[in-house]
Amino acid sequence: MKYGGLRDKPGRGRDFYHTCYCLSGLAVSIAEPPSPPDETPLAPIHWRSAVGFTHPIFNISAPKVEAAINWYKAQPPVT
């Protein structure tokens, strides 16, 4: 295939919106709390390392959400 991307249904063209939407769904679906050492994780380890965690509300990486929250907390109150 010459061009990548995802689409919402067969016969439709690929686009950035649906590609982002699908990849975000994948990232959220494989995010899980760390498993105790004696339990098998639900998602394979290589999936988590390949995709990374996407914040389910803001649809950006969790470290960027944390950085943004910390930045806003450091700002003086608006009067």
All heavy atoms as a GROMACS GRO file, in nm:
protein
  614
    1MET      N    1   0.084  -0.118   0.000
    1MET     CA    2   0.000   0.000   0.000
    1MET      C    3   0.088   0.124   0.000
    1MET      O    4   0.180   0.136   0.081
    1MET     CB    5  -0.091  -0.003   0.123
    1MET     CG    6  -0.174   0.120   0.137
    1MET     SD    7  -0.279   0.119   0.283
    1MET     CE    8  -0.400   0.003   0.231
    2LYS      N    9   0.060   0.215  -0.087
    2LYS     CA   10   0.142   0.335  -0.100
    2LYS      C   11   0.121   0.433   0.015
    2LYS      O   12   0.215   0.492   0.064
    2LYS     CB   13   0.111   0.403  -0.233
    2LYS     CG   14   0.200   0.521  -0.262
    2LYS     CD   15   0.171   0.577  -0.400
    2LYS     CE   16   0.259   0.697  -0.427
    2LYS     NZ   17   0.235   0.754  -0.557
    3TYR      N   18  -0.004   0.452   0.060
    3TYR     CA   19  -0.036   0.548   0.166
    3TYR      C   20  -0.097   0.475   0.284
    3TYR      O   21  -0.178   0.386   0.268
    3TYR     CB   22  -0.134   0.653   0.116
    3TYR     CG   23  -0.081   0.730  -0.002
    3TYR    CD1   24  -0.128   0.707  -0.130
    3TYR    CD2   25   0.018   0.827   0.016
    3TYR    CE1   26  -0.079   0.778  -0.238
    3TYR    CE2   27   0.068   0.898  -0.092
    3TYR     CZ   28   0.019   0.872  -0.218
    3TYR     OH   29   0.068   0.942  -0.324
    4GLY      N   30  -0.058   0.517   0.403
    4GLY     CA   31  -0.115   0.458   0.524
    4GLY      C   32  -0.238   0.536   0.569
    4GLY      O   33  -0.283   0.628   0.504
    5GLY      N   34  -0.290   0.495   0.681
    5GLY     CA   35  -0.405   0.565   0.737
    5GLY      C   36  -0.521   0.470   0.762
    5GLY      O   37  -0.524   0.358   0.711
    6LEU      N   38  -0.614   0.514   0.839
    6LEU     CA   39  -0.732   0.435   0.873
    6LEU      C   40  -0.856   0.509   0.831
    6LEU      O   41  -0.857   0.630   0.813
    6LEU     CB   42  -0.732   0.406   1.024
    6LEU     CG   43  -0.609   0.327   1.072
    6LEU    CD1   44  -0.601   0.329   1.223
    6LEU    CD2   45  -0.611   0.186   1.020
    7ARG      N   46  -0.965   0.436   0.819
    7ARG     CA   47  -1.092   0.495   0.775
    7ARG      C   48  -1.204   0.442   0.862
    7ARG      O   49  -1.188   0.346   0.935
    7ARG     CB   50  -1.117   0.463   0.629
    7ARG     CG   51  -1.112   0.314   0.601
    7ARG     CD   52  -1.114   0.284   0.455
    7ARG     NE   53  -1.091   0.143   0.434
    7ARG     CZ   54  -1.056   0.092   0.320
    7ARG    NH1   55  -1.040   0.170   0.216
    7ARG    NH2   56  -1.038  -0.036   0.308
    8ASP      N   57  -1.321   0.502   0.851
    8ASP     CA   58  -1.430   0.461   0.938
    8ASP      C   59  -1.510   0.343   0.882
    8ASP      O   60  -1.571   0.269   0.957
    8ASP     CB   61  -1.522   0.578   0.972
    8ASP     CG   62  -1.595   0.635   0.852
    8ASP    OD1   63  -1.550   0.614   0.738
    8ASP    OD2   64  -1.696   0.704   0.872
    9LYS      N   65  -1.510   0.322   0.752
    9LYS     CA   66  -1.583   0.207   0.694
    9LYS      C   67  -1.529   0.175   0.555
    9LYS      O   68  -1.468   0.262   0.491
    9LYS     CB   69  -1.734   0.234   0.691
    9LYS     CG   70  -1.777   0.359   0.617
    9LYS     CD   71  -1.926   0.384   0.625
    9LYS     CE   72  -1.979   0.458   0.738
    9LYS     NZ   73  -1.947   0.590   0.768
   10PRO      N   74  -1.549   0.052   0.511
   10PRO     CA   75  -1.500   0.015   0.377
   10PRO      C   76  -1.558   0.106   0.269
   10PRO      O   77  -1.672   0.151   0.279
   10PRO     CB   78  -1.552  -0.128   0.359
   10PRO     CG   79  -1.573  -0.180   0.497
   10PRO     CD   80  -1.614  -0.060   0.579
   11GLY      N   81  -1.478   0.134   0.171
   11GLY     CA   82  -1.522   0.218   0.060
   11GLY      C   83  -1.498   0.366   0.081
   11GLY      O   84  -1.511   0.445  -0.012
   12ARG      N   85  -1.467   0.405   0.203
   12ARG     CA   86  -1.439   0.546   0.232
   12ARG      C   87  -1.288   0.569   0.229
   12ARG      O   88  -1.210   0.476   0.245
   12ARG     CB   89  -1.491   0.582   0.372
   12ARG     CG   90  -1.640   0.562   0.393
   12ARG     CD   91  -1.726   0.659   0.312
   12ARG     NE   92  -1.696   0.796   0.339
   12ARG     CZ   93  -1.767   0.877   0.415
   12ARG    NH1   94  -1.876   0.833   0.474
   12ARG    NH2   95  -1.732   1.002   0.433
   13GLY      N   96  -1.249   0.691   0.210
   13GLY     CA   97  -1.107   0.724   0.207
   13GLY      C   98  -1.046   0.732   0.346
   13GLY      O   99  -1.115   0.750   0.445
   14ARG      N  100  -0.915   0.717   0.348
   14ARG     CA  101  -0.843   0.732   0.475
   14ARG      C  102  -0.829   0.880   0.506
   14ARG      O  103  -0.819   0.963   0.416
   14ARG     CB  104  -0.704   0.668   0.463
   14ARG     CG  105  -0.711   0.520   0.442
   14ARG     CD  106  -0.579   0.470   0.382
   14ARG     NE  107  -0.584   0.328   0.354
   14ARG     CZ  108  -0.634   0.275   0.243
   14ARG    NH1  109  -0.681   0.352   0.149
   14ARG    NH2  110  -0.635   0.145   0.227
   15ASP      N  111  -0.828   0.913   0.636
   15ASP     CA  112  -0.812   1.052   0.674
   15ASP      C  113  -0.745   1.062   0.810
   15ASP      O  114  -0.739   0.965   0.885
   15ASP     CB  115  -0.946   1.127   0.672
   15ASP     CG  116  -1.048   1.064   0.764
   15ASP    OD1  117  -1.034   1.077   0.887
   15ASP    OD2  118  -1.142   1.001   0.713
   16PHE      N  119  -0.695   1.182   0.841
   16PHE     CA  120  -0.624   1.202   0.968
   16PHE      C  121  -0.716   1.182   1.087
   16PHE      O  122  -0.675   1.129   1.189
   16PHE     CB  123  -0.562   1.342   0.973
   16PHE     CG  124  -0.447   1.360   0.877
   16PHE    CD1  125  -0.454   1.453   0.776
   16PHE    CD2  126  -0.333   1.284   0.890
   16PHE    CE1  127  -0.348   1.470   0.688
   16PHE    CE2  128  -0.227   1.299   0.802
   16PHE     CZ  129  -0.235   1.393   0.701
   17TYR      N  130  -0.839   1.229   1.078
   17TYR     CA  131  -0.932   1.218   1.191
   17TYR      C  132  -0.952   1.073   1.232
   17TYR      O  133  -0.936   1.039   1.350
   17TYR     CB  134  -1.067   1.282   1.156
   17TYR     CG  135  -1.170   1.258   1.263
   17TYR    CD1  136  -1.171   1.335   1.379
   17TYR    CD2  137  -1.264   1.156   1.250
   17TYR    CE1  138  -1.264   1.312   1.478
   17TYR    CE2  139  -1.358   1.132   1.350
   17TYR     CZ  140  -1.358   1.211   1.463
   17TYR     OH  141  -1.449   1.187   1.562
   18HIS      N  142  -0.986   0.988   1.138
   18HIS     CA  143  -1.013   0.848   1.173
   18HIS      C  144  -0.886   0.772   1.209
   18HIS      O  145  -0.888   0.681   1.292
   18HIS     CB  146  -1.092   0.778   1.061
   18HIS     CG  147  -1.233   0.826   1.055
   18HIS    ND1  148  -1.273   0.925   0.969
   18HIS    CD2  149  -1.341   0.793   1.129
   18HIS    CE1  150  -1.401   0.949   0.988
   18HIS    NE2  151  -1.445   0.871   1.086
   19THR      N  152  -0.774   0.810   1.150
   19THR     CA  153  -0.647   0.749   1.189
   19THR      C  154  -0.616   0.782   1.335
   19THR      O  155  -0.585   0.694   1.415
   19THR     CB  156  -0.533   0.798   1.098
   19THR    OG1  157  -0.563   0.760   0.962
   19THR    CG2  158  -0.400   0.738   1.138
   20CYS      N  159  -0.629   0.909   1.372
   20CYS     CA  160  -0.605   0.950   1.510
   20CYS      C  161  -0.705   0.882   1.604
   20CYS      O  162  -0.669   0.832   1.710
   20CYS     CB  163  -0.616   1.102   1.522
   20CYS     SG  164  -0.595   1.162   1.691
   21TYR      N  165  -0.830   0.880   1.565
   21TYR     CA  166  -0.937   0.820   1.645
   21TYR      C  167  -0.909   0.671   1.671
   21TYR      O  168  -0.918   0.624   1.784
   21TYR     CB  169  -1.068   0.838   1.569
   21TYR     CG  170  -1.192   0.815   1.647
   21TYR    CD1  171  -1.226   0.899   1.753
   21TYR    CD2  172  -1.279   0.712   1.614
   21TYR    CE1  173  -1.343   0.879   1.824
   21TYR    CE2  174  -1.396   0.692   1.684
   21TYR     CZ  175  -1.428   0.776   1.789
   21TYR     OH  176  -1.543   0.755   1.858
   22CYS      N  177  -0.871   0.598   1.568
   22CYS     CA  178  -0.843   0.454   1.582
   22CYS      C  179  -0.718   0.430   1.667
   22CYS      O  180  -0.718   0.343   1.755
   22CYS     CB  181  -0.824   0.390   1.445
   22CYS     SG  182  -0.975   0.381   1.349
   23LEU      N  183  -0.612   0.504   1.642
   23LEU     CA  184  -0.489   0.485   1.719
   23LEU      C  185  -0.508   0.526   1.865
   23LEU      O  186  -0.454   0.463   1.956
   23LEU     CB  187  -0.374   0.562   1.656
   23LEU     CG  188  -0.329   0.511   1.519
   23LEU    CD1  189  -0.223   0.602   1.461
   23LEU    CD2  190  -0.280   0.367   1.529
   24SER      N  191  -0.589   0.628   1.889
   24SER     CA  192  -0.618   0.668   2.026
   24SER      C  193  -0.698   0.560   2.097
   24SER      O  194  -0.672   0.529   2.214
   24SER     CB  195  -0.696   0.799   2.029
   24SER     OG  196  -0.618   0.903   1.976
   25GLY      N  197  -0.792   0.500   2.027
   25GLY     CA  198  -0.870   0.390   2.085
   25GLY      C  199  -0.779   0.273   2.120
   25GLY      O  200  -0.794   0.211   2.226
   26LEU      N  201  -0.685   0.242   2.033
   26LEU     CA  202  -0.590   0.135   2.060
   26LEU      C  203  -0.506   0.168   2.183
   26LEU      O  204  -0.488   0.085   2.272
   26LEU     CB  205  -0.500   0.112   1.939
   26LEU     CG  206  -0.386   0.013   1.958
   26LEU    CD1  207  -0.440  -0.127   1.987
   26LEU    CD2  208  -0.296   0.012   1.836
   27ALA      N  209  -0.456   0.291   2.190
   27ALA     CA  210  -0.371   0.331   2.303
   27ALA      C  211  -0.447   0.325   2.434
   27ALA      O  212  -0.396   0.279   2.536
   27ALA     CB  213  -0.316   0.472   2.279
   28VAL      N  214  -0.573   0.370   2.434
   28VAL     CA  215  -0.654   0.365   2.556
   28VAL      C  216  -0.687   0.221   2.593
   28VAL      O  217  -0.683   0.182   2.709
   28VAL     CB  218  -0.783   0.449   2.540
   28VAL    CG1  219  -0.879   0.424   2.654
   28VAL    CG2  220  -0.748   0.596   2.532
   29SER      N  221  -0.716   0.138   2.493
   29SER     CA  222  -0.756   0.001   2.523
   29SER      C  223  -0.643  -0.084   2.580
   29SER      O  224  -0.669  -0.178   2.654
   29SER     CB  225  -0.813  -0.067   2.398
   29SER     OG  226  -0.711  -0.090   2.303
   30ILE      N  227  -0.519  -0.052   2.547
   30ILE     CA  228  -0.409  -0.131   2.602
   30ILE      C  229  -0.353  -0.073   2.730
   30ILE      O  230  -0.269  -0.133   2.794
   30ILE     CB  231  -0.296  -0.152   2.500
   30ILE    CG1  232  -0.229  -0.020   2.465
   30ILE    CG2  233  -0.344  -0.224   2.378
   30ILE    CD1  234  -0.100  -0.038   2.391
   31ALA      N  235  -0.399   0.046   2.768
   31ALA     CA  236  -0.354   0.105   2.894
   31ALA      C  237  -0.418   0.029   3.008
   31ALA      O  238  -0.538   0.008   3.011
   31ALA     CB  239  -0.393   0.252   2.900
   32GLU      N  240  -0.338  -0.015   3.097
   32GLU     CA  241  -0.390  -0.087   3.213
   32GLU      C  242  -0.296  -0.062   3.329
   32GLU      O  243  -0.179  -0.031   3.310
   32GLU     CB  244  -0.401  -0.236   3.184
   32GLU     CG  245  -0.268  -0.301   3.152
   32GLU     CD  246  -0.280  -0.449   3.126
   32GLU    OE1  247  -0.280  -0.525   3.223
   32GLU    OE2  248  -0.289  -0.488   3.009
   33PRO      N  249  -0.349  -0.073   3.451
   33PRO     CA  250  -0.260  -0.057   3.566
   33PRO      C  251  -0.152  -0.165   3.563
   33PRO      O  252  -0.174  -0.273   3.509
   33PRO     CB  253  -0.352  -0.076   3.687
   33PRO     CG  254  -0.490  -0.075   3.634
   33PRO     CD  255  -0.484  -0.100   3.486
   34PRO      N  256  -0.037  -0.137   3.620
   34PRO     CA  257   0.068  -0.239   3.623
   34PRO      C  258   0.018  -0.365   3.694
   34PRO      O  259  -0.051  -0.357   3.794
   34PRO     CB  260   0.180  -0.173   3.702
   34PRO     CG  261   0.151  -0.027   3.699
   34PRO     CD  262   0.004  -0.012   3.681
   35SER      N  263   0.051  -0.479   3.640
   35SER     CA  264   0.011  -0.606   3.700
   35SER      C  265   0.109  -0.645   3.810
   35SER      O  266   0.228  -0.617   3.798
   35SER     CB  267   0.010  -0.717   3.594
   35SER     OG  268  -0.077  -0.684   3.490
   36PRO      N  269   0.059  -0.708   3.915
   36PRO     CA  270   0.151  -0.762   4.016
   36PRO      C  271   0.247  -0.862   3.950
   36PRO      O  272   0.214  -0.922   3.848
   36PRO     CB  273   0.059  -0.832   4.116
   36PRO     CG  274  -0.075  -0.770   4.096
   36PRO     CD  275  -0.080  -0.730   3.950
   37PRO      N  276   0.365  -0.880   4.006
   37PRO     CA  277   0.465  -0.967   3.943
   37PRO      C  278   0.417  -1.110   3.919
   37PRO      O  279   0.463  -1.175   3.826
   37PRO     CB  280   0.581  -0.967   4.042
   37PRO     CG  281   0.559  -0.850   4.130
   37PRO     CD  282   0.413  -0.817   4.126
   38ASP      N  283   0.322  -1.160   3.999
   38ASP     CA  284   0.278  -1.299   3.984
   38ASP      C  285   0.159  -1.314   3.889
   38ASP      O  286   0.108  -1.423   3.871
   38ASP     CB  287   0.244  -1.359   4.120
   38ASP     CG  288   0.137  -1.279   4.194
   38ASP    OD1  289   0.122  -1.160   4.163
   38ASP    OD2  290   0.071  -1.338   4.282
   39GLU      N  291   0.114  -1.205   3.826
   39GLU     CA  292   0.002  -1.211   3.733
   39GLU      C  293   0.047  -1.181   3.590
   39GLU      O  294   0.139  -1.105   3.567
   39GLU     CB  295  -0.107  -1.111   3.772
   39GLU     CG  296  -0.181  -1.147   3.898
   39GLU     CD  297  -0.294  -1.049   3.926
   39GLU    OE1  298  -0.341  -0.982   3.831
   39GLU    OE2  299  -0.335  -1.040   4.042
   40THR      N  300  -0.024  -1.239   3.496
   40THR     CA  301   0.003  -1.214   3.354
   40THR      C  302  -0.070  -1.086   3.312
   40THR      O  303  -0.189  -1.073   3.338
   40THR     CB  304  -0.046  -1.332   3.268
   40THR    OG1  305   0.015  -1.450   3.314
   40THR    CG2  306  -0.016  -1.309   3.122
   41PRO      N  307   0.000  -0.990   3.250
   41PRO     CA  308  -0.070  -0.869   3.205
   41PRO      C  309  -0.173  -0.901   3.096
   41PRO      O  310  -0.160  -0.998   3.023
   41PRO     CB  311   0.041  -0.781   3.149
   41PRO     CG  312   0.165  -0.862   3.150
   41PRO     CD  313   0.140  -0.990   3.220
   42LEU      N  314  -0.278  -0.819   3.090
   42LEU     CA  315  -0.383  -0.841   2.991
   42LEU      C  316  -0.334  -0.811   2.849
   42LEU      O  317  -0.370  -0.879   2.755
   42LEU     CB  318  -0.505  -0.754   3.023
   42LEU     CG  319  -0.572  -0.784   3.157
   42LEU    CD1  320  -0.683  -0.685   3.184
   42LEU    CD2  321  -0.626  -0.926   3.160
   43ALA      N  322  -0.256  -0.706   2.834
   43ALA     CA  323  -0.202  -0.670   2.703
   43ALA      C  324  -0.055  -0.709   2.698
   43ALA      O  325   0.017  -0.694   2.795
   43ALA     CB  326  -0.215  -0.519   2.680
   44PRO      N  327  -0.010  -0.762   2.585
   44PRO     CA  328   0.132  -0.798   2.574
   44PRO      C  329   0.222  -0.677   2.598
   44PRO      O  330   0.187  -0.564   2.562
   44PRO     CB  331   0.146  -0.847   2.430
   44PRO     CG  332   0.008  -0.884   2.388
   44PRO     CD  333  -0.084  -0.793   2.464
   45ILE      N  334   0.335  -0.700   2.661
   45ILE     CA  335   0.428  -0.592   2.694
   45ILE      C  336   0.468  -0.513   2.570
   45ILE      O  337   0.474  -0.390   2.574
   45ILE     CB  338   0.554  -0.650   2.764
   45ILE    CG1  339   0.518  -0.715   2.897
   45ILE    CG2  340   0.661  -0.544   2.781
   45ILE    CD1  341   0.465  -0.621   3.002
   46HIS      N  342   0.494  -0.581   2.457
   46HIS     CA  343   0.540  -0.507   2.339
   46HIS      C  344   0.432  -0.414   2.284
   46HIS      O  345   0.463  -0.318   2.217
   46HIS     CB  346   0.591  -0.603   2.231
   46HIS     CG  347   0.486  -0.689   2.170
   46HIS    ND1  348   0.439  -0.803   2.231
   46HIS    CD2  349   0.418  -0.677   2.054
   46HIS    CE1  350   0.346  -0.859   2.154
   46HIS    NE2  351   0.332  -0.784   2.046
   47TRP      N  352   0.304  -0.440   2.310
   47TRP     CA  353   0.201  -0.347   2.267
   47TRP      C  354   0.212  -0.217   2.343
   47TRP      O  355   0.203  -0.109   2.288
   47TRP     CB  356   0.062  -0.404   2.291
   47TRP     CG  357   0.020  -0.511   2.197
   47TRP    CD1  358   0.097  -0.580   2.108
   47TRP    CD2  359  -0.111  -0.563   2.184
   47TRP    NE1  360   0.022  -0.671   2.041
   47TRP    CE2  361  -0.107  -0.664   2.086
   47TRP    CE3  362  -0.232  -0.536   2.247
   47TRP    CZ2  363  -0.219  -0.735   2.049
   47TRP    CZ3  364  -0.343  -0.608   2.209
   47TRP    CH2  365  -0.336  -0.707   2.110
   48ARG      N  366   0.231  -0.228   2.474
   48ARG     CA  367   0.238  -0.107   2.555
   48ARG      C  368   0.360  -0.024   2.520
   48ARG      O  369   0.353   0.097   2.514
   48ARG     CB  370   0.237  -0.144   2.703
   48ARG     CG  371   0.100  -0.196   2.745
   48ARG     CD  372   0.098  -0.222   2.890
   48ARG     NE  373   0.187  -0.335   2.916
   48ARG     CZ  374   0.181  -0.410   3.023
   48ARG    NH1  375   0.093  -0.385   3.115
   48ARG    NH2  376   0.264  -0.510   3.039
   49SER      N  377   0.472  -0.087   2.497
   49SER     CA  378   0.592  -0.010   2.466
   49SER      C  379   0.587   0.048   2.326
   49SER      O  380   0.646   0.151   2.299
   49SER     CB  381   0.717  -0.098   2.484
   49SER     OG  382   0.716  -0.204   2.392
   50ALA      N  383   0.514  -0.014   2.235
   50ALA     CA  384   0.507   0.033   2.097
   50ALA      C  385   0.411   0.150   2.082
   50ALA      O  386   0.434   0.240   2.002
   50ALA     CB  387   0.465  -0.080   2.004
   51VAL      N  388   0.303   0.152   2.158
   51VAL     CA  389   0.201   0.253   2.140
   51VAL      C  390   0.214   0.366   2.240
   51VAL      O  391   0.202   0.482   2.206
   51VAL     CB  392   0.059   0.191   2.150
   51VAL    CG1  393  -0.048   0.296   2.140
   51VAL    CG2  394   0.041   0.085   2.044
   52GLY      N  395   0.243   0.337   2.364
   52GLY     CA  396   0.249   0.439   2.468
   52GLY      C  397   0.110   0.472   2.519
   52GLY      O  398   0.010   0.442   2.455
   53PHE      N  399   0.104   0.534   2.635
   53PHE     CA  400  -0.024   0.564   2.697
   53PHE      C  401  -0.077   0.698   2.649
   53PHE      O  402  -0.007   0.798   2.651
   53PHE     CB  403  -0.011   0.565   2.849
   53PHE     CG  404  -0.138   0.600   2.919
   53PHE    CD1  405  -0.246   0.515   2.914
   53PHE    CD2  406  -0.150   0.719   2.987
   53PHE    CE1  407  -0.365   0.548   2.977
   53PHE    CE2  408  -0.268   0.753   3.050
   53PHE     CZ  409  -0.376   0.667   3.045
   54THR      N  410  -0.201   0.698   2.604
   54THR     CA  411  -0.270   0.820   2.564
   54THR      C  412  -0.375   0.850   2.669
   54THR      O  413  -0.452   0.762   2.707
   54THR     CB  414  -0.338   0.802   2.427
   54THR    OG1  415  -0.238   0.776   2.330
   54THR    CG2  416  -0.416   0.925   2.388
   55HIS      N  417  -0.378   0.974   2.718
   55HIS     CA  418  -0.476   1.011   2.818
   55HIS      C  419  -0.616   0.996   2.758
   55HIS      O  420  -0.644   1.050   2.650
   55HIS     CB  421  -0.452   1.156   2.863
   55HIS     CG  422  -0.528   1.192   2.986
   55HIS    ND1  423  -0.661   1.223   2.983
   55HIS    CD2  424  -0.489   1.197   3.115
   55HIS    CE1  425  -0.701   1.251   3.105
   55HIS    NE2  426  -0.598   1.234   3.188
   56PRO      N  427  -0.707   0.922   2.825
   56PRO     CA  428  -0.838   0.894   2.765
   56PRO      C  429  -0.929   1.014   2.750
   56PRO      O  430  -1.020   1.012   2.669
   56PRO     CB  431  -0.899   0.791   2.860
   56PRO     CG  432  -0.826   0.808   2.988
   56PRO     CD  433  -0.689   0.857   2.953
   57ILE      N  434  -0.905   1.120   2.823
   57ILE     CA  435  -0.990   1.239   2.812
   57ILE      C  436  -0.932   1.341   2.714
   57ILE      O  437  -1.004   1.392   2.628
   57ILE     CB  438  -1.010   1.305   2.950
   57ILE    CG1  439  -1.086   1.210   3.042
   57ILE    CG2  440  -1.084   1.439   2.937
   57ILE    CD1  441  -1.097   1.254   3.184
   58PHE      N  442  -0.803   1.367   2.724
   58PHE     CA  443  -0.742   1.473   2.644
   58PHE      C  444  -0.682   1.425   2.512
   58PHE      O  445  -0.643   1.505   2.429
   58PHE     CB  446  -0.636   1.545   2.726
   58PHE     CG  447  -0.693   1.605   2.852
   58PHE    CD1  448  -0.654   1.559   2.976
   58PHE    CD2  449  -0.785   1.707   2.845
   58PHE    CE1  450  -0.706   1.614   3.092
   58PHE    CE2  451  -0.838   1.763   2.960
   58PHE     CZ  452  -0.799   1.716   3.083
   59ASN      N  453  -0.666   1.294   2.494
   59ASN     CA  454  -0.616   1.236   2.370
   59ASN      C  455  -0.476   1.285   2.335
   59ASN      O  456  -0.444   1.309   2.219
   59ASN     CB  457  -0.713   1.260   2.255
   59ASN     CG  458  -0.678   1.176   2.134
   59ASN    OD1  459  -0.619   1.069   2.146
   59ASN    ND2  460  -0.713   1.223   2.016
   60ILE      N  461  -0.393   1.304   2.437
   60ILE     CA  462  -0.251   1.332   2.418
   60ILE      C  463  -0.174   1.246   2.517
   60ILE      O  464  -0.234   1.186   2.607
   60ILE     CB  465  -0.216   1.482   2.435
   60ILE    CG1  466  -0.257   1.534   2.572
   60ILE    CG2  467  -0.280   1.565   2.325
   60ILE    CD1  468  -0.214   1.677   2.599
   61SER      N  469  -0.044   1.241   2.504
   61SER     CA  470   0.033   1.154   2.592
   61SER      C  471   0.020   1.198   2.738
   61SER      O  472   0.008   1.317   2.767
   61SER     CB  473   0.180   1.152   2.550
   61SER     OG  474   0.240   1.276   2.578
   62ALA      N  475   0.019   1.100   2.828
   62ALA     CA  476   0.001   1.128   2.970
   62ALA      C  477   0.106   1.225   3.024
   62ALA      O  478   0.071   1.315   3.101
   62ALA     CB  479   0.000   0.998   3.048
   63PRO      N  480   0.236   1.212   2.988
   63PRO     CA  481   0.333   1.309   3.038
   63PRO      C  482   0.302   1.454   2.996
   63PRO      O  483   0.326   1.547   3.071
   63PRO     CB  484   0.466   1.262   2.979
   63PRO     CG  485   0.446   1.116   2.953
   63PRO     CD  486   0.302   1.103   2.916
   64LYS      N  487   0.247   1.472   2.876
   64LYS     CA  488   0.212   1.608   2.832
   64LYS      C  489   0.094   1.662   2.912
   64LYS      O  490   0.089   1.781   2.944
   64LYS     CB  491   0.183   1.610   2.683
   64LYS     CG  492   0.308   1.588   2.600
   64LYS     CD  493   0.283   1.612   2.454
   64LYS     CE  494   0.404   1.580   2.372
   64LYS     NZ  495   0.509   1.677   2.379
   65VAL      N  496  -0.001   1.575   2.947
   65VAL     CA  497  -0.113   1.618   3.032
   65VAL      C  498  -0.061   1.661   3.168
   65VAL      O  499  -0.097   1.767   3.220
   65VAL     CB  500  -0.218   1.506   3.047
   65VAL    CG1  501  -0.324   1.542   3.151
   65VAL    CG2  502  -0.284   1.475   2.914
   66GLU      N  503   0.026   1.580   3.226
   66GLU     CA  504   0.082   1.612   3.357
   66GLU      C  505   0.160   1.744   3.353
   66GLU      O  506   0.146   1.828   3.442
   66GLU     CB  507   0.173   1.499   3.404
   66GLU     CG  508   0.223   1.519   3.545
   66GLU     CD  509   0.301   1.399   3.595
   66GLU    OE1  510   0.288   1.289   3.537
   66GLU    OE2  511   0.375   1.417   3.692
   67ALA      N  512   0.239   1.764   3.248
   67ALA     CA  513   0.315   1.888   3.235
   67ALA      C  514   0.221   2.009   3.223
   67ALA      O  515   0.245   2.114   3.283
   67ALA     CB  516   0.408   1.881   3.114
   68ALA      N  517   0.114   1.995   3.147
   68ALA     CA  518   0.019   2.105   3.131
   68ALA      C  519  -0.050   2.137   3.263
   68ALA      O  520  -0.065   2.255   3.300
   68ALA     CB  521  -0.085   2.070   3.024
   69ILE      N  522  -0.093   2.035   3.335
   69ILE     CA  523  -0.159   2.058   3.465
   69ILE      C  524  -0.063   2.128   3.561
   69ILE      O  525  -0.102   2.223   3.629
   69ILE     CB  526  -0.210   1.924   3.522
   69ILE    CG1  527  -0.329   1.875   3.439
   69ILE    CG2  528  -0.249   1.939   3.669
   69ILE    CD1  529  -0.375   1.735   3.472
   70ASN      N  530   0.061   2.082   3.566
   70ASN     CA  531   0.159   2.145   3.654
   70ASN      C  532   0.185   2.290   3.615
   70ASN      O  533   0.201   2.377   3.701
   70ASN     CB  534   0.290   2.065   3.657
   70ASN     CG  535   0.273   1.933   3.728
   70ASN    OD1  536   0.186   1.919   3.815
   70ASN    ND2  537   0.355   1.836   3.693
   71TRP      N  538   0.190   2.318   3.485
   71TRP     CA  539   0.211   2.455   3.439
   71TRP      C  540   0.096   2.544   3.484
   71TRP      O  541   0.118   2.654   3.535
   71TRP     CB  542   0.226   2.458   3.287
   71TRP     CG  543   0.259   2.595   3.236
   71TRP    CD1  544   0.384   2.651   3.225
   71TRP    CD2  545   0.166   2.695   3.190
   71TRP    NE1  546   0.374   2.778   3.175
   71TRP    CE2  547   0.242   2.808   3.153
   71TRP    CE3  548   0.029   2.698   3.178
   71TRP    CZ2  549   0.183   2.924   3.105
   71TRP    CZ3  550  -0.030   2.815   3.128
   71TRP    CH2  551   0.047   2.926   3.093
   72TYR      N  552  -0.028   2.498   3.464
   72TYR     CA  553  -0.143   2.580   3.503
   72TYR      C  554  -0.150   2.600   3.654
   72TYR      O  555  -0.189   2.706   3.702
   72TYR     CB  556  -0.273   2.518   3.452
   72TYR     CG  557  -0.297   2.552   3.306
   72TYR    CD1  558  -0.278   2.456   3.208
   72TYR    CD2  559  -0.335   2.680   3.267
   72TYR    CE1  560  -0.296   2.486   3.074
   72TYR    CE2  561  -0.353   2.712   3.134
   72TYR     CZ  562  -0.334   2.615   3.038
   72TYR     OH  563  -0.353   2.646   2.906
   73LYS      N  564  -0.112   2.498   3.730
   73LYS     CA  565  -0.111   2.513   3.877
   73LYS      C  566  -0.010   2.617   3.922
   73LYS      O  567  -0.029   2.682   4.025
   73LYS     CB  568  -0.078   2.378   3.942
   73LYS     CG  569  -0.193   2.283   3.944
   73LYS     CD  570  -0.152   2.154   4.016
   73LYS     CE  571  -0.265   2.057   4.022
   73LYS     NZ  572  -0.226   1.931   4.088
   74ALA      N  573   0.097   2.634   3.847
   74ALA     CA  574   0.203   2.729   3.883
   74ALA      C  575   0.168   2.874   3.847
   74ALA      O  576   0.237   2.966   3.889
   74ALA     CB  577   0.335   2.690   3.816
   75GLN      N  578   0.061   2.895   3.770
   75GLN     CA  579   0.024   3.030   3.728
   75GLN      C  580  -0.046   3.104   3.841
   75GLN      O  581  -0.119   3.045   3.920
   75GLN     CB  582  -0.066   3.024   3.604
   75GLN     CG  583  -0.004   2.955   3.486
   75GLN     CD  584   0.133   3.010   3.451
   75GLN    OE1  585   0.150   3.128   3.427
   75GLN    NE2  586   0.232   2.923   3.451
   76PRO      N  587  -0.027   3.236   3.847
   76PRO     CA  588  -0.098   3.314   3.950
   76PRO      C  589  -0.249   3.313   3.921
   76PRO      O  590  -0.290   3.302   3.806
   76PRO     CB  591  -0.039   3.454   3.936
   76PRO     CG  592   0.021   3.458   3.800
   76PRO     CD  593   0.058   3.318   3.763
   77PRO      N  594  -0.328   3.323   4.026
   77PRO     CA  595  -0.474   3.324   4.005
   77PRO      C  596  -0.517   3.445   3.923
   77PRO      O  597  -0.458   3.552   3.930
   77PRO     CB  598  -0.532   3.331   4.146
   77PRO     CG  599  -0.418   3.333   4.241
   77PRO     CD  600  -0.290   3.334   4.165
   78VAL      N  601  -0.620   3.426   3.845
   78VAL     CA  602  -0.675   3.535   3.764
   78VAL      C  603  -0.772   3.612   3.851
   78VAL      O  604  -0.860   3.554   3.916
   78VAL     CB  605  -0.747   3.479   3.640
   78VAL    CG1  606  -0.812   3.590   3.560
   78VAL    CG2  607  -0.649   3.401   3.554
   79THR      N  608  -0.758   3.742   3.852
   79THR     CA  609  -0.848   3.824   3.934
   79THR      C  610  -0.935   3.913   3.851
   79THR      O  611  -0.914   3.938   3.738
   79THR     CB  612  -0.770   3.911   4.035
   79THR    OG1  613  -0.678   3.991   3.962
   79THR    CG2  614  -0.697   3.823   4.134
   0.00000   0.00000   0.00000
